[in-house]
Amino acid sequence: MSKNRINDLIDEASKKAGITEIIINRPDNVYVEKDGEMIRLDATFTEAEIDDFGQWVASINRKEFGPKVPVLD
């Protein structure tokens, strides 16, 4: 997988204290959990970026990802 903007978000979030989760519900619906609070980000990703990233994470964890299984944890 080539690096995309989701990787950039993760890199940035990993440098900040208190962030424990990143949630992408839709391309324009992105949150981080910081110190127990859900914070909506001003971020938008393409469907392709989300799919590529999801496929990559799923392959590493030997899980399925796609329209029938759209959630990764």
N, C-alpha and C positions, 0 to 999 in steps of 0.2 A: 504494500500500500504506500502510495506517495503521501507525503505530509500534506494535510489540509488545514483549514482554519480551525477545525475542532481541536486538532493537536495544539495549535497555538493557544487556544483558550485554556486547555489543560496545563500547558507549560506556564502560562501566566498565573493561573489559579494555584498551582503548586508552590508559587513563591509567596503566597499570602497566607498568613496565619488564620486558622479557624475555619477554612473551607473544607467541608467534609463530603460534599456531594455536588455533582453537576447533573442537571436534569434538562433534557431536550425533548419537549413534548411535541413540538411542530417546528418547522423551519424558523418561525418568528416568535417562538415561545420557549425561552431559555432561562433557566434559573440556576443559582448556586445556593447551597445551604452554608451559611456562615454563622458560627456560634449559635446554632439552633434556629436561626431565622432564614426564611426563604426570601431570596432577593432576585427579582426579575432583572435580567440583563438586557441592555439595548444591543442585541446581537441577532443576526439572521444568517442562517446557513441554507445552502441549496439542498434539495432532496438528494442529489448525487453525493454531496459531502456526507450527509447523514447516513446514507446507505453504505458508502465505502467504509466509513468509520465503523458502523455497526457490523458489517461483514468481517472486518479485520478483528475487532474485539471478540466476536463470536468464534472465529477460527482459532484464536489463541486459547479460548476457554472451552473449546469443543462443544459449543452450543449452536443452536439454530437461530437465525435472524432473518426476517423477511415479512411479507404481508401477513402470513398466518401466525408468526411469532414476532411481534414488533417490539417486545420489551427485553432489554438486557439488564442484568443486575450483577 
